[in-house]
Amino acid sequence: MSTDIRSTECTHEPRCPAVDSIDRDAAQVIACHPEQGWSLLCNGVVLFDDTGEILPNGHCTHARRAELTAAALHRAA
């Protein structure tokens, strides 16, 4: 059984990335709560400001802030 819920919810063209795609964070935001630090994406992913995620199947991913910061160390502040 696939975790892809795009077929019933996504009406965007081009369609939003599936929840099991590597680029799932590129889906469009359908509900945004910056005061609470999270957004709901069209593919059902709850994306947090620290880049942690809750997937529609309940699986949680860790925040990638340290990875993103390390990748940007070559940039001048």
N, C-alpha and C positions, 0 to 999 in steps of 0.2 A: 504494500500500500504506500503510495507516494504522499509526502508531506506538502506537496504543491497545492495551494489553495487558490492560485491565480485564476483557474478556469471558472470559478463561481464569483469572485470578487473583483478582479482587475478588469477595468474597462479602458485602460490607458493604451495608447498606440505610440510607440511600440510597447508591448506588454512589459510589466515589471518583472525583474528577475525572480526566479523561484526561490523559495526559502532554503533549498539545498544547493543553490548556486554560490560560487565564491564571491560574487558581486551582489549578494542579497541586500546589502546596505544601500544600494543604489535605487531601491524601490521608492516610489513617491510616498511622502508623508500624508497620512489621512487624518491624523489627530496629533496635535502638538501641545505639550504641556511643559514649556521651558521653566516655569516656576517650580516644577517638581522634578525636572531633569530627564524627561523621557518623551519619546515620540512613538506613535504606532505607524508602522509602514503598511503599504497596501498588501504586501505578501504575508501579513500577520506577525511580523517580527516586532517586538518591543525593543527599541534602541535607546540606550541610556547615554547621557552626555559624556560619560567616561569611555564610551564605545563598547561597554558590555551589552549583552543581548539576552532576551528570553525568546526562544523560538516557539512557534505555535504548538509543538509537541511537549512543551514544558522544559526542554533542555536549555540550560544556561551556559553562556560563553563568558569567559573572563574579559575584563577590560583590557584593551590594547594600548592604553595611554603610554605606558613605558616604551613599547615598541615604536609607537609613532614619534615620541620624543627622541628616542635614540636615532631614528631614521632622519630626523631634522637637525641633528647636532652640527652638521656642516653649514647650516645657515647662520648668518649674523643676526643677532638679536635686535 
